[in-house]
Every structure is written in C-alpha cells, then in structure tokens.
C-alpha cells in the first residue's frame, strides 16, 4: 500500500502515540536524576559549593542558548529521515555517555591516579554533569516538537496531554526509586542503581520514540532567522 504520512492520517493508535511521546521521558528523568544525585556526589568527591553553583548556572545557561538555536536548526534541516529524530538520537547517545561517566567517576579517578584520585574523579563528574545538561536540552525541544509534527490535528490535544503525563511520571518514578530503596534488592549502591535504571529507560525511550515517529523530509527550506532577535523583539 502507498505510504501515508502520520500527520495526514485520520488517526493514530494509542500505542503509537504513547511510543512517539516516550522521548519526553528522557529530559524529565535526566533532570530529576541530576538534582537527586548532585548533592551526594558533591559531598563524596569534595567538590566546592562554588563549582556546584557554576554547574547549576551552566545548566540554566545552556538551556537558554540551545533551545532557540536547535529550534531554528531543526526547522531548516533537510535530512532524508526528518528534522527532529536526529537530535533525539544524538542527545540520547550523549545522555548514555554522561550517565556512564557519572556512574563510574569514582572508579575512573582511581584508575587514572591511584595515589591521588580526587582531582580526576571531580573532573570526570563535572564533565558528566555538563554533558548531561547539554544532552537533555538537545533532546527536550526536538522531542516535544516531533510529537506535534507527526500527530494528526484531531489528536493534538491527546498527544499534548500524554507528553505532560510523561513529564510528571519521570519525576514521580525517580523519586519512588530512591524513596522505596529498591536498590537493596540488588548488588548496586543507591546512586548506581538509580543511574542504571535511568540509563536503561532513557535508551529504551529514545529507541521507541525514534522508531514510532516516522518523519517526512523537509522539501522547502524556510528563510533563516535569528532566534535571539525574535526573542528580544517579542
């Protein structure tokens, strides 16, 4: 049968809508993991409050910069497989790398310098946090806009509500994992358990979303705009 673009169909199945929207789990889960584990890691690694403040400032700053820039870039991207999924895939891969670095920052520091591991542990953790903040913002806007792009008009409200539910579920889920102390039933410590589960969910959500949301390539490139000028004028 002839392929019909998703957004031109009469409706999509609920399973497919849930799959497309699942990419929105990744940023919400990532933010909660970062803010849950930031303080314990800061204390364990002896990171100063000044560095912690700078890291949080970086998270806010990179979000302000990347949001508009990636929005304009993805709006004009004439990639064969669509405009949004490529950002979700790249961001998802970086999220996996960031969480792995965070998980093993102590071991990496000891491996690099058995006698004085703290500087290397701190550096690895700082790199991991910066990568995580960057990757989360790379995913966030494209994942949300992807949902609107491929959903029929009649189901836009449903898709929007499901995206909101995913964002809320991400917060509740990470808090439950820590509060219920499920890690005691495994051989992992609490921080490692939370990172392993978050990494697994993030990877699965990225995979499901990119497979479910088949995009159409952009045929006519829109004019180039300056997003920060538009923000200023608005």
NORNOR-V828516 format. One record per residue. N is the residue number from 1. RES is the residue in one small letter. OMEGA is omega as a letter, one per 20 degrees, with the letter a starting at -180 (999 if undefined). NEAR is the number of other ideal C-beta (glycine too) atoms within 12 Angstrom. Layout:
# NORNOR-V828516
n = (N & N)
res = (RES & RES)
omega = (OMEGA & OMEGA)
near = (NEAR & NEAR)
This chain:
# NORNOR-V828516
n = (1 & 2 & 3 & 4 & 5 & 6 & 7 & 8 & 9 & 10 & 11 & 12 & 13 & 14 & 15 & 16 & 17 & 18 & 19 & 20 & 21 & 22 & 23 & 24 & 25 & 26 & 27 & 28 & 29 & 30 & 31 & 32 & 33 & 34 & 35 & 36 & 37 & 38 & 39 & 40 & 41 & 42 & 43 & 44 & 45 & 46 & 47 & 48 & 49 & 50 & 51 & 52 & 53 & 54 & 55 & 56 & 57 & 58 & 59 & 60 & 61 & 62 & 63 & 64 & 65 & 66 & 67 & 68 & 69 & 70 & 71 & 72 & 73 & 74 & 75 & 76 & 77 & 78 & 79 & 80 & 81 & 82 & 83 & 84 & 85 & 86 & 87 & 88 & 89 & 90 & 91 & 92 & 93 & 94 & 95 & 96 & 97 & 98 & 99 & 100 & 101 & 102 & 103 & 104 & 105 & 106 & 107 & 108 & 109 & 110 & 111 & 112 & 113 & 114 & 115 & 116 & 117 & 118 & 119 & 120 & 121 & 122 & 123 & 124 & 125 & 126 & 127 & 128 & 129 & 130 & 131 & 132 & 133 & 134 & 135 & 136 & 137 & 138 & 139 & 140 & 141 & 142 & 143 & 144 & 145 & 146 & 147 & 148 & 149 & 150 & 151 & 152 & 153 & 154 & 155 & 156 & 157 & 158 & 159 & 160 & 161 & 162 & 163 & 164 & 165 & 166 & 167 & 168 & 169 & 170 & 171 & 172 & 173 & 174 & 175 & 176 & 177 & 178 & 179 & 180 & 181 & 182 & 183 & 184 & 185 & 186 & 187 & 188 & 189 & 190 & 191 & 192 & 193 & 194 & 195 & 196 & 197 & 198 & 199 & 200 & 201 & 202 & 203 & 204 & 205 & 206 & 207 & 208 & 209 & 210 & 211 & 212 & 213 & 214 & 215 & 216 & 217 & 218 & 219 & 220 & 221 & 222 & 223 & 224 & 225 & 226 & 227 & 228 & 229 & 230 & 231 & 232 & 233 & 234)
res = (x & x & x & x & x & x & x & x & x & x & x & x & x & x & x & x & x & x & x & x & x & x & x & x & x & x & x & x & x & x & x & x & x & x & x & x & x & x & x & x & x & x & x & x & x & x & x & x & x & x & x & x & x & x & x & x & x & x & x & x & x & x & x & x & x & x & x & x & x & x & x & x & x & x & x & x & x & x & x & x & x & x & x & x & x & x & x & x & x & x & x & x & x & x & x & x & x & x & x & x & x & x & x & x & x & x & x & x & x & x & x & x & x & x & x & x & x & x & x & x & x & x & x & x & x & x & x & x & x & x & x & x & x & x & x & x & x & x & x & x & x & x & x & x & x & x & x & x & x & x & x & x & x & x & x & x & x & x & x & x & x & x & x & x & x & x & x & x & x & x & x & x & x & x & x & x & x & x & x & x & x & x & x & x & x & x & x & x & x & x & x & x & x & x & x & x & x & x & x & x & x & x & x & x & x & x & x & x & x & x & x & x & x & x & x & x & x & x & x & x & x & x & x & x & x & x & x & x & x & x & x & x & x & x)
omega = (r & a & r & r & a & a & r & r & r & r & r & r & r & r & a & r & r & r & r & a & a & r & r & r & a & a & a & r & a & a & a & r & a & a & r & a & a & a & r & r & r & r & a & a & r & r & a & r & r & r & r & r & r & r & r & r & r & r & r & a & a & r & r & a & a & a & r & a & r & r & r & a & a & r & a & a & a & a & a & a & r & a & a & a & a & r & r & a & a & r & r & r & r & r & r & r & a & a & r & r & r & a & a & a & r & a & r & r & r & a & a & a & a & a & a & a & a & r & a & r & r & a & r & r & r & r & a & r & r & r & a & r & a & a & r & r & r & a & a & a & r & r & a & a & r & a & r & a & a & a & r & a & a & a & a & r & r & r & r & r & r & r & r & r & r & a & r & a & r & r & a & a & a & r & r & a & r & a & a & r & r & a & a & r & r & r & a & r & a & a & r & r & a & r & r & a & a & r & a & a & r & r & a & a & r & a & a & a & a & r & a & a & r & a & r & r & r & a & a & a & r & r & a & a & r & a & a & r & r & r & a & a & r & 999)
near = (3 & 5 & 9 & 15 & 19 & 30 & 26 & 17 & 19 & 13 & 19 & 31 & 17 & 17 & 13 & 27 & 35 & 29 & 32 & 43 & 42 & 41 & 51 & 44 & 47 & 49 & 44 & 36 & 44 & 50 & 33 & 33 & 44 & 40 & 27 & 29 & 35 & 30 & 17 & 24 & 37 & 27 & 15 & 22 & 32 & 19 & 28 & 15 & 14 & 11 & 22 & 26 & 15 & 19 & 32 & 24 & 17 & 26 & 30 & 17 & 17 & 26 & 26 & 19 & 22 & 30 & 29 & 24 & 25 & 35 & 29 & 27 & 28 & 37 & 25 & 19 & 24 & 19 & 21 & 13 & 21 & 29 & 33 & 40 & 37 & 30 & 43 & 49 & 32 & 27 & 41 & 40 & 25 & 31 & 45 & 33 & 25 & 38 & 38 & 27 & 31 & 42 & 32 & 25 & 38 & 27 & 19 & 26 & 29 & 19 & 14 & 20 & 16 & 13 & 10 & 13 & 23 & 23 & 20 & 25 & 31 & 29 & 22 & 33 & 42 & 30 & 25 & 39 & 39 & 29 & 33 & 47 & 39 & 34 & 41 & 46 & 38 & 39 & 48 & 41 & 35 & 45 & 49 & 37 & 35 & 41 & 43 & 29 & 32 & 37 & 38 & 25 & 18 & 15 & 27 & 21 & 16 & 25 & 39 & 20 & 20 & 31 & 33 & 20 & 22 & 35 & 30 & 19 & 24 & 35 & 24 & 19 & 28 & 33 & 20 & 18 & 33 & 27 & 14 & 17 & 15 & 19 & 21 & 13 & 11 & 15 & 9 & 18 & 20 & 27 & 31 & 27 & 27 & 38 & 40 & 27 & 31 & 40 & 32 & 23 & 34 & 45 & 31 & 23 & 40 & 42 & 24 & 29 & 43 & 34 & 20 & 31 & 43 & 25 & 35 & 23 & 19 & 21 & 11 & 9 & 17 & 16 & 9 & 12 & 18 & 14 & 24 & 16 & 12 & 13 & 16 & 9 & 9 & 8)
